[in-house]
Amino acid sequence: MKKPMMRKNKVLQSGWWAVALWLTLSTARAESGVGLYNSLLQQVITSSTLKWVNLKRESNEMTNFVVGAESEDGPVYLCRTRSNAGDWLLGQLRPKYTSCAVPGASRISDVFEVLENLENASYLVWDNWSKFHSKPNGGVVVDSSVNYLFIGRKKAEGTLSHNVGIINHEKAIGHLMTFDDNHTELIETNGEILVELEPVSYKLEDVELDLKTEHVKQFTPEVFEERILTNDDEVGATVTTEIEYKFNYSLSWGHGHGIAIGLNTSVEMADGTVYPQIKWANPYTEEKKELFKLEIYLEPGTACNVTFRGNNTDRDVQYTAKLVTMYKDNKSRARNIRSIRVENTVDVEAIYGEIYFVSNNTLVPTTTTTTTTTTTTTTTTTEPPAPAPEENDVASAIKKPDSPEELDSSDMMGDSSEGGLKAPLPKEDNINRAVVGGLGSKPSGAQQNIVSLFTIVVPMLSLIL
């Protein structure tokens, strides 16, 4: 029983490998280039604006699919699928858009590719064709590996406006093989052939930079030159000079979708600034030569060392613009694009040293500016103290107090409050601070001096009388 199980597991594993391989190949074939015949080179080149893509059935966005015919139920798109022999067959993707119809008895295929005009950038036209015409320049081929099978159509009278088919130019005289809405094959000698007009130049107009997306990368600064600015005059003056410098400059406007590489492209900003013409997708380069002005004010007999240096700088920023594609016979088409501008330039700067005297190389004193803060100040004017009295000076005991506290602290003047109310006694620490006598005086000495004076004066008056 174990051996059959092992064989079954091996078969399942092999099946998973096959599915994985099929998915990988399907993904690789998700987009295929579209071939255009180049009559000058007499070979097929790849279009930059057309692709064969798998139909995204979950998406309703089909506006850029190339229409081959019209029907009552909607447009009929151009599709292709593989034959049993592996060749590409051109078909019709009819409304319901679930399968590609090809010539044969009601033959349809669920595996197919649809012709897409990327961002509607390709200018496609249906040119008149007859069997005597040669291979047209810009003719769209069904298979890039075959340079004589082109996409054609013939006006119809049934439910479809046109019958789509293949124009075969393998021989000198070509023929158109189409099929109608019943899958019946028809041979035609004239009709229309699908041609992509080749652009001759581009114009980028109304260019606006999205500065929010700008990225700047700078490298190590490089010293270009060092100079000494000197004032040899007798008065102060502004000393100036100019430095000439060179650098490599480049500017690229990106690649974009559906834009042919190498075509002449003019660029004009929204503000009217015009940039040099470029080859699209190739950066504009030049060696620039510019002047930089050095300038500084110097007093007589002074000098200053200046270092002039630059940074190689890369800047990339997104931009929006209107791309106008120019064709022969003055035909044009315009569409809006968003791309990235990349600029490589040099940012320069001058670094000024300290100013010094030429005579002795000492630094010139710099004037220091002091910041003054204005404040509001309340000033109290104090009278100078009275001279100190002698030990026996009567006035010393009754001198005018210096402050209200001294008046309140002295009991010899009695009650000084109005209405006979005695003021409350101050705190003790205030009394000690307020009671201050003259030099050598004591707080209680005033009363003792008054008693001694009366004792002497009264007897003397009695003797005189």
C-alpha positions in Angstrom: 0.0 0.0 0.0 2.9 2.4 0.6 4.4 2.2 -2.8 1.2 3.4 -4.7 1.0 6.3 -2.3 4.6 7.3 -3.0 3.9 7.2 -6.7 0.8 9.3 -6.2 2.8 11.9 -4.3 5.4 12.1 -7.0 2.7 12.6 -9.6 1.2 15.5 -7.6 4.6 17.1 -7.1 5.3 16.9 -10.8 1.9 18.5 -11.4 2.7 21.4 -9.1 6.0 22.0 -11.0 4.1 22.0 -14.3 1.6 24.6 -12.9 4.4 26.7 -11.5 6.2 26.6 -14.9 3.1 27.5 -16.8 2.4 30.5 -14.5 6.0 31.7 -14.9 5.7 31.5 -18.7 2.3 33.2 -18.7 3.7 36.0 -16.6 6.7 36.4 -18.9 4.2 36.7 -21.8 2.0 39.2 -20.0 3.3 42.0 -22.2 4.9 41.6 -25.7 6.4 44.2 -27.9 4.6 45.2 -31.1 6.5 45.2 -34.3 6.5 48.1 -36.9 7.9 47.8 -40.3 10.7 50.3 -41.1 10.9 50.8 -44.9 14.3 52.4 -44.6 15.9 49.6 -42.7 13.6 47.0 -44.4 13.1 45.3 -41.1 10.8 45.2 -38.1 11.5 47.5 -35.2 9.7 47.6 -31.8 7.1 50.2 -31.0 7.6 52.2 -27.8 3.9 52.9 -27.5 2.1 49.7 -28.4 2.0 46.4 -26.5 0.3 43.0 -26.8 -1.2 42.5 -23.3 -3.3 39.8 -21.5 -6.8 41.0 -20.8 -7.3 41.9 -17.2 -10.8 40.5 -16.7 -11.2 42.0 -13.3 -10.7 45.5 -14.8 -13.1 47.5 -16.8 -10.4 49.8 -18.1 -10.3 49.1 -21.9 -10.2 52.7 -23.2 -6.6 52.2 -24.6 -7.3 49.0 -26.4 -7.1 49.4 -30.2 -10.5 49.2 -31.9 -10.7 47.3 -35.2 -14.5 47.6 -35.8 -17.7 48.7 -34.3 -20.8 46.7 -33.5 -24.3 47.4 -32.1 -23.1 46.1 -28.7 -19.9 48.1 -28.5 -16.4 48.3 -30.0 -14.5 45.2 -31.3 -10.9 45.2 -30.3 -7.9 43.7 -32.0 -6.6 40.5 -30.4 -4.3 37.6 -31.3 -4.0 33.9 -30.3 -1.9 30.9 -31.2 -2.9 28.4 -33.8 -2.4 24.7 -33.3 0.9 25.0 -35.2 2.0 27.8 -32.9 1.6 30.7 -35.3 0.0 33.9 -34.3 -3.6 34.4 -35.6 -5.2 37.8 -35.7 -8.7 37.9 -34.2 -11.6 40.0 -33.0 -12.4 40.6 -29.3 -16.1 41.1 -29.5 -18.6 42.4 -26.9 -18.7 40.3 -23.7 -14.9 40.4 -24.2 -14.3 36.9 -22.9 -12.7 35.2 -26.0 -10.9 36.0 -29.2 -12.7 35.1 -32.4 -10.5 33.9 -35.3 -11.3 32.5 -38.8 -12.8 29.1 -38.9 -16.1 27.4 -38.0 -17.1 29.4 -35.0 -13.6 29.1 -33.6 -12.8 31.1 -30.5 -9.9 31.1 -28.0 -9.9 31.9 -24.3 -6.1 32.4 -24.2 -5.2 35.6 -26.1 -3.6 39.0 -26.1 -5.1 42.4 -26.9 -3.4 45.3 -28.7 -3.0 48.2 -26.3 -2.0 51.8 -27.0 0.0 52.7 -23.9 -1.4 55.9 -22.4 -2.9 56.5 -25.8 0.5 57.8 -26.9 0.6 56.1 -30.3 -0.9 57.9 -33.3 -2.6 55.1 -35.2 -4.4 55.5 -38.5 -6.1 53.2 -41.0 -4.5 54.0 -44.3 -6.0 53.0 -47.7 -4.4 49.8 -49.1 -4.5 47.8 -52.3 -2.8 44.7 -53.4 -0.3 46.7 -55.5 1.0 48.7 -52.6 4.3 48.0 -51.1 4.9 47.4 -47.4 4.1 50.6 -45.6 6.5 52.4 -43.3 5.1 52.1 -39.8 2.8 49.2 -40.7 1.8 47.2 -37.6 2.7 43.5 -38.0 0.9 40.6 -36.3 4.2 38.9 -35.3 7.4 40.7 -34.7 9.4 37.8 -36.1 7.5 38.0 -39.5 8.0 41.2 -41.5 5.2 40.6 -44.1 2.0 39.9 -42.2 0.2 43.2 -41.3 -3.1 44.1 -39.6 -5.8 45.1 -42.1 -9.6 45.4 -42.4 -12.3 45.8 -45.0 -15.6 47.7 -44.7 -18.5 45.3 -44.1 -22.2 45.3 -44.5 -23.2 42.9 -41.6 -23.5 43.5 -37.9 -19.8 44.6 -37.8 -18.6 47.9 -39.4 -15.5 46.2 -40.6 -14.1 42.7 -41.1 -10.7 42.4 -39.5 -7.9 40.3 -41.0 -4.3 39.9 -42.1 -2.6 41.5 -45.1 0.0 39.2 -46.5 2.9 40.9 -48.4 5.1 37.8 -48.7 4.9 38.1 -52.5 5.0 41.2 -54.8 1.2 41.4 -54.9 -0.4 41.4 -51.5 -3.8 40.1 -50.4 -6.2 40.7 -47.5 -7.7 37.7 -45.7 -10.6 38.7 -43.4 -13.6 36.9 -41.8 -17.1 38.1 -41.1 -19.3 37.9 -38.0 -20.1 34.2 -38.9 -16.3 33.4 -39.0 -16.5 33.0 -42.8 -13.1 33.6 -44.4 -13.0 36.3 -47.2 -10.2 37.3 -49.6 -10.0 41.0 -50.5 -7.8 43.0 -52.9 -8.2 46.3 -51.2 -9.1 47.7 -47.8 -7.3 49.5 -45.0 -4.0 48.8 -43.2 -3.1 49.8 -39.6 -0.1 52.2 -39.5 1.6 54.0 -36.6 2.7 57.4 -37.6 6.3 58.1 -36.6 6.8 61.1 -34.5 9.5 63.6 -35.6 9.9 65.7 -32.5 8.5 66.5 -29.0 7.6 69.6 -27.1 7.5 69.7 -23.3 5.2 72.7 -22.4 3.9 74.2 -19.1 6.5 72.3 -17.1 5.9 72.6 -13.3 8.3 71.2 -10.7 6.7 69.4 -7.7 9.2 70.7 -5.2 7.7 68.6 -2.4 9.3 65.6 -4.1 12.8 67.1 -4.5 15.8 65.1 -3.3 19.2 66.7 -3.0 22.5 64.8 -2.6 25.7 66.7 -2.0 29.3 65.4 -2.1 32.5 66.5 -0.3 33.2 70.2 -0.9 36.1 70.9 -3.2 38.2 74.1 -2.8 38.4 75.9 -6.2 40.6 78.9 -5.2 41.9 81.0 -2.3 42.2 84.7 -2.5 43.4 87.6 -0.3 41.3 90.8 -0.4 43.4 93.9 0.7 42.6 97.5 1.1 45.7 99.6 0.3 43.9 102.9 0.2 43.9 105.5 2.9 40.2 105.3 3.5 37.8 102.4 4.2 36.3 100.9 1.1 34.4 97.8 -0.3 36.9 95.5 -2.0 35.5 93.4 -4.8 36.9 90.9 -7.3 35.5 88.1 -9.5 36.5 84.4 -9.7 36.0 82.4 -12.9 35.2 78.8 -12.4 34.3 75.8 -14.6 32.1 72.7 -13.9 30.3 69.9 -15.7 26.6 70.4 -15.9 23.9 67.8 -16.9 20.1 67.8 -17.1 17.8 65.0 -17.9 14.0 65.0 -18.2 13.5 61.3 -17.7 12.1 58.6 -20.1 8.4 58.5 -19.7 6.0 56.0 -21.2 5.5 55.7 -24.9 8.1 58.3 -25.9 10.6 57.5 -28.6 14.3 57.7 -27.4 16.6 60.2 -29.2 14.0 62.5 -30.8 14.6 66.3 -30.6 12.7 67.7 -27.6 12.2 71.4 -26.6 11.4 72.3 -23.0 9.5 75.3 -21.8 8.6 76.0 -18.2 5.2 77.3 -17.1 6.8 80.7 -16.3 8.2 81.0 -19.9 11.8 79.8 -19.1 13.2 77.9 -22.1 15.8 75.2 -21.6 18.2 74.0 -24.2 16.9 71.4 -26.7 17.7 67.8 -25.9 17.5 64.4 -27.4 14.7 62.7 -25.5 15.9 60.3 -22.7 19.5 61.6 -23.3 20.8 64.1 -20.7 21.8 67.5 -21.8 25.5 68.1 -20.9 27.9 71.0 -21.1 31.0 72.4 -19.5 29.8 75.7 -17.9 32.0 78.7 -17.2 30.7 81.2 -14.7 31.8 84.2 -12.6 31.5 84.5 -8.8 31.8 87.9 -7.1 33.8 88.3 -3.9 33.0 91.4 -1.9 33.8 92.8 1.6 34.3 96.1 3.4 37.8 96.7 4.7 39.4 99.5 6.7 42.7 101.0 5.4 45.7 98.7 5.8 43.6 95.6 6.5 43.0 92.3 4.6 40.9 89.2 4.6 41.5 85.6 3.4 38.7 84.1 1.3 38.2 80.4 0.4 36.1 79.7 -2.7 34.7 76.2 -2.8 31.9 74.2 -4.4 29.8 71.1 -3.8 28.9 68.6 -6.6 25.1 68.3 -6.2 22.6 65.9 -7.6 18.9 67.0 -7.6 16.0 65.0 -8.7 12.4 66.3 -8.6 9.1 65.1 -10.2 7.4 67.4 -12.7 4.2 67.6 -14.7 4.0 68.8 -18.2 2.0 68.7 -21.5 3.8 66.6 -24.0 3.1 67.6 -27.6 4.2 65.0 -30.2 4.9 66.4 -33.7 4.3 64.3 -36.8 4.8 64.8 -40.5 2.5 67.2 -42.3 2.3 69.3 -39.1 0.1 66.8 -37.4 0.3 66.8 -33.6 -1.1 65.2 -30.5 -0.9 66.3 -26.9 -1.2 64.5 -23.5 -0.2 65.2 -19.9 2.7 63.4 -18.4 4.5 63.1 -15.1 8.2 62.3 -15.0 11.4 63.0 -13.1 14.0 65.7 -13.8 17.6 64.9 -12.7 20.1 67.7 -12.5 23.8 67.5 -11.7 25.4 70.8 -11.0 27.8 72.6 -8.6 26.7 74.8 -5.7 29.5 77.3 -4.8 30.1 79.5 -1.7 32.7 81.9 -0.5 34.1 81.6 3.1 35.5 84.9 4.5 38.1 84.7 7.2 38.8 87.2 10.0 40.0 90.7 9.0 43.6 91.4 10.1 46.2 94.2 9.8 48.6 93.9 6.9 51.5 95.5 8.8 51.7 92.9 11.7 49.1 90.2 10.8 47.2 90.8 14.0 43.4 90.6 14.0 41.4 93.8 13.8 39.4 94.2 17.0 35.8 93.6 16.5 33.2 95.9 17.9 31.1 94.0 20.4 27.5 95.1 20.5 26.2 94.9 24.1 22.5 94.1 24.5 21.0 96.6 27.0 18.0 95.5 28.9 15.7 98.4 30.0 14.2 98.0 33.4 11.9 100.2 35.5 13.7 101.3 38.8 12.2 103.1 41.8 14.7 105.5 43.4 14.4 106.7 47.1 16.2 109.9 48.1 17.6 109.7 51.6 18.7 112.8 53.5 22.3 112.7 54.9 22.4 111.9 58.7 22.8 114.7 61.2 26.2 115.1 62.9 26.6 113.0 66.0 25.9 115.1 69.2 28.3 115.4 72.2 27.8 113.2 75.2 26.1 116.1 77.2 24.2 117.6 74.3 20.5 117.9 75.2 19.4 117.8 71.6 20.7 114.3 71.3 18.0 113.0 73.5 15.2 114.6 71.6 16.5 114.4 68.0 14.1 113.8 65.2 13.6 110.1 64.6 14.7 108.8 61.2 11.6 106.7 60.7 8.1 106.1 62.0 9.3 103.1 63.9 11.6 105.3 66.0 8.7 107.6 66.8 6.5 104.8 67.9 9.3 103.2 70.0 10.0 106.3 72.1 7.6 106.7 75.1 8.8 110.2 76.0 6.5 111.8 73.4 3.5 109.9 74.7 0.6 108.8 72.5 0.9 110.1 68.9 -2.1 108.6 67.4 -5.3 110.5 66.6 -8.4 110.3 68.8 -6.3 109.2 71.8 -5.8 105.7 70.5 -2.4 104.4 71.1 -0.7 102.8 68.1 0.2 99.1 68.5 3.7 98.4 69.6 6.0 97.2 66.8 7.6 93.9 66.8 10.7 93.5 68.9 13.0 93.1 65.9 11.7 96.4 64.5 12.4 98.2 67.8 16.0 97.0 67.9 16.5 98.1 64.3 14.8 101.5 64.7 16.3 102.7 68.1 19.7 104.0 67.0 21.4 106.8 68.9 24.4 108.9 68.0 27.9 107.6 68.3 28.6 106.7 72.0 24.9 107.4 73.0 22.6 105.1 74.9 18.9 104.6 74.4 18.0 105.7 78.0 20.6 108.5 78.4 18.2 111.3 77.3 16.0 111.1 80.4 19.0 111.1 82.8 20.5 114.2 81.1 17.1 116.1 81.5 17.0 115.4 85.3 20.6 116.6 85.8 20.0 119.8 83.9 16.9 120.8 86.0 18.9 120.1 89.3 21.6 122.6 88.3 19.5 125.4 86.7 16.8 125.8 89.4 19.1 126.7 92.3 21.0 129.2 90.2 17.7 131.0 89.3 16.8 131.1 93.0 20.1 132.9 93.9 19.7 135.5 91.2 16.1 136.4 92.2 
